[in-house]
Amino acid sequence: MKIKKGLYLTLGCIGLGLGALGAILPLLPAFPFLLLAAWSFAKSSPRLHAWFLRTKLYKNNLESFVKGQGMTRKTKVRIMILVTILMTIGFVMMNQVPIGQIVLAGVWLFHIFYFSFGVKTHKPKTEPIE
């Protein structure tokens, strides 16, 4: 059981590190890595999970999605752009494999459709000016 918790903890730390980088770097998505960190920390340590839920990184990137409110338009667009770039690279590299290109195109279309219509767009709260 300790090995399993250790693996979840390690996976959570890797997700947290990559998610933090993704919050800074424009081409690396923060969302999936932070989601991985939240899930892993929940499995490994209640105290670490509670800490993660209080961080600004979690609140800015995941909180609205986890609460069922959706994602901000900015987050959705960043994810769609990154996936489009990565899938385009794969599509070009598969120039000798037309079936692979068809599968990638289908996955890309599903991805765009899902994020456009399946995930709610959440408008972030703005602080009142006093």
DRENDO-1510 file (C-alpha; in Angstrom, 1 decimal, always signed):
<recs>
REC; n; res; u; v; w
REC; 1; MET; +0.0; +0.0; +0.0 .
REC; 2; LYS; +2.9; +2.4; +0.7 .
REC; 3; ILE; +4.3; +1.8; -2.7 .
REC; 4; LYS; +1.0; +2.7; -4.3 .
REC; 5; LYS; +0.7; +5.9; -2.3 .
REC; 6; GLY; +4.3; +6.7; -3.2 .
REC; 7; LEU; +3.6; +6.3; -6.9 .
REC; 8; TYR; +0.5; +8.6; -6.6 .
REC; 9; LEU; +2.6; +11.1; -4.7 .
REC; 10; THR; +5.3; +11.1; -7.4 .
REC; 11; LEU; +2.8; +11.3; -10.2 .
REC; 12; GLY; +1.2; +14.3; -8.4 .
REC; 13; CYS; +4.5; +16.1; -8.0 .
REC; 14; ILE; +5.3; +15.6; -11.7 .
REC; 15; GLY; +1.8; +16.8; -12.6 .
REC; 16; LEU; +2.2; +19.8; -10.3 .
REC; 17; GLY; +5.6; +20.7; -11.8 .
REC; 18; LEU; +4.4; +20.4; -15.4 .
REC; 19; GLY; +1.2; +22.2; -14.6 .
REC; 20; ALA; +3.2; +25.1; -13.0 .
REC; 21; LEU; +5.4; +25.3; -16.1 .
REC; 22; GLY; +2.2; +25.2; -18.3 .
REC; 23; ALA; +0.8; +28.2; -16.4 .
REC; 24; ILE; +3.9; +30.1; -17.5 .
REC; 25; LEU; +4.8; +28.7; -20.9 .
REC; 26; PRO; +2.3; +29.4; -23.7 .
REC; 27; LEU; +2.6; +26.0; -25.5 .
REC; 28; LEU; +2.4; +23.7; -22.5 .
REC; 29; PRO; -1.1; +23.2; -21.2 .
REC; 30; ALA; -1.5; +23.6; -17.4 .
REC; 31; PHE; -5.0; +22.1; -17.2 .
REC; 32; PRO; -4.4; +18.4; -17.8 .
REC; 33; PHE; -1.3; +18.3; -15.6 .
REC; 34; LEU; -2.9; +20.1; -12.7 .
REC; 35; LEU; -5.9; +17.8; -13.0 .
REC; 36; LEU; -3.5; +14.8; -12.8 .
REC; 37; ALA; -1.9; +16.4; -9.7 .
REC; 38; ALA; -5.3; +16.9; -8.0 .
REC; 39; TRP; -6.3; +13.3; -8.7 .
REC; 40; SER; -2.9; +11.9; -7.6 .
REC; 41; PHE; -2.8; +14.0; -4.4 .
REC; 42; ALA; -6.3; +12.9; -3.5 .
REC; 43; LYS; -5.2; +9.3; -3.8 .
REC; 44; SER; -2.0; +9.7; -1.9 .
REC; 45; SER; -2.4; +12.2; +0.9 .
REC; 46; PRO; -5.5; +14.1; +2.2 .
REC; 47; ARG; -3.2; +16.8; +3.7 .
REC; 48; LEU; -1.4; +17.4; +0.5 .
REC; 49; HIS; -4.6; +17.4; -1.5 .
REC; 50; ALA; -6.1; +20.0; +0.9 .
REC; 51; TRP; -3.0; +22.1; +0.4 .
REC; 52; PHE; -3.2; +21.8; -3.4 .
REC; 53; LEU; -6.9; +22.9; -3.4 .
REC; 54; ARG; -5.9; +26.1; -1.6 .
REC; 55; THR; -3.2; +27.1; -4.0 .
REC; 56; LYS; -3.6; +29.9; -6.5 .
REC; 57; LEU; -2.5; +27.6; -9.3 .
REC; 58; TYR; -5.5; +25.3; -8.6 .
REC; 59; LYS; -8.0; +28.2; -8.1 .
REC; 60; ASN; -7.0; +29.9; -11.4 .
REC; 61; ASN; -6.9; +26.8; -13.6 .
REC; 62; LEU; -9.1; +24.0; -12.2 .
REC; 63; GLU; -11.6; +25.2; -9.6 .
REC; 64; SER; -14.3; +26.3; -12.0 .
REC; 65; PHE; -14.1; +23.1; -14.1 .
REC; 66; VAL; -14.1; +20.8; -11.0 .
REC; 67; LYS; -17.2; +22.7; -9.7 .
REC; 68; GLY; -19.0; +22.0; -13.0 .
REC; 69; GLN; -18.9; +25.6; -14.1 .
REC; 70; GLY; -16.7; +24.9; -17.1 .
REC; 71; MET; -13.5; +26.5; -18.4 .
REC; 72; THR; -12.6; +30.0; -19.2 .
REC; 73; ARG; -12.6; +30.9; -22.9 .
REC; 74; LYS; -8.8; +31.6; -22.7 .
REC; 75; THR; -8.2; +28.1; -21.3 .
REC; 76; LYS; -10.3; +26.4; -23.9 .
REC; 77; VAL; -8.6; +28.3; -26.7 .
REC; 78; ARG; -5.1; +27.5; -25.3 .
REC; 79; ILE; -5.9; +23.8; -25.2 .
REC; 80; MET; -7.4; +23.7; -28.7 .
REC; 81; ILE; -4.4; +25.6; -30.2 .
REC; 82; LEU; -1.9; +23.3; -28.5 .
REC; 83; VAL; -3.7; +20.1; -29.6 .
REC; 84; THR; -4.1; +21.5; -33.1 .
REC; 85; ILE; -0.3; +22.2; -33.3 .
REC; 86; LEU; +0.6; +18.8; -32.0 .
REC; 87; MET; -1.8; +16.9; -34.2 .
REC; 88; THR; -0.7; +18.9; -37.2 .
REC; 89; ILE; +2.9; +17.7; -36.5 .
REC; 90; GLY; +1.7; +14.1; -36.3 .
REC; 91; PHE; -0.4; +14.6; -39.4 .
REC; 92; VAL; +2.5; +15.8; -41.4 .
REC; 93; MET; +4.8; +13.1; -40.1 .
REC; 94; MET; +2.2; +10.4; -41.2 .
REC; 95; ASN; +2.3; +11.5; -44.9 .
REC; 96; GLN; +3.0; +7.8; -45.9 .
REC; 97; VAL; +0.1; +6.5; -43.7 .
REC; 98; PRO; -3.2; +7.8; -45.0 .
REC; 99; ILE; -5.3; +5.8; -42.4 .
REC; 100; GLY; -3.2; +7.4; -39.6 .
REC; 101; GLN; -4.0; +10.8; -41.0 .
REC; 102; ILE; -7.7; +10.0; -41.2 .
REC; 103; VAL; -7.7; +8.8; -37.6 .
REC; 104; LEU; -5.8; +11.9; -36.4 .
REC; 105; ALA; -8.2; +14.2; -38.4 .
REC; 106; GLY; -11.1; +12.5; -36.8 .
REC; 107; VAL; -9.7; +12.8; -33.3 .
REC; 108; TRP; -8.8; +16.5; -33.9 .
REC; 109; LEU; -12.4; +17.2; -35.1 .
REC; 110; PHE; -13.9; +15.4; -32.1 .
REC; 111; HIS; -11.5; +17.4; -29.8 .
REC; 112; ILE; -12.5; +20.7; -31.3 .
REC; 113; PHE; -16.2; +19.8; -31.3 .
REC; 114; TYR; -16.0; +18.6; -27.6 .
REC; 115; PHE; -14.3; +21.7; -26.3 .
REC; 116; SER; -16.5; +24.1; -28.4 .
REC; 117; PHE; -19.8; +22.6; -27.4 .
REC; 118; GLY; -19.3; +20.0; -24.7 .
REC; 119; VAL; -17.4; +22.0; -22.2 .
REC; 120; LYS; -19.2; +25.0; -20.6 .
REC; 121; THR; -17.5; +28.4; -21.1 .
REC; 122; HIS; -17.1; +30.0; -17.7 .
REC; 123; LYS; -16.7; +33.8; -17.3 .
REC; 124; PRO; -14.2; +34.5; -14.5 .
REC; 125; LYS; -15.4; +36.7; -11.6 .
REC; 126; THR; -14.1; +40.2; -11.6 .
REC; 127; GLU; -13.3; +41.9; -8.4 .
REC; 128; PRO; -15.5; +45.0; -7.7 .
REC; 129; ILE; -13.6; +48.3; -8.0 .
REC; 130; GLU; -13.9; +50.4; -4.9 .
</recs>
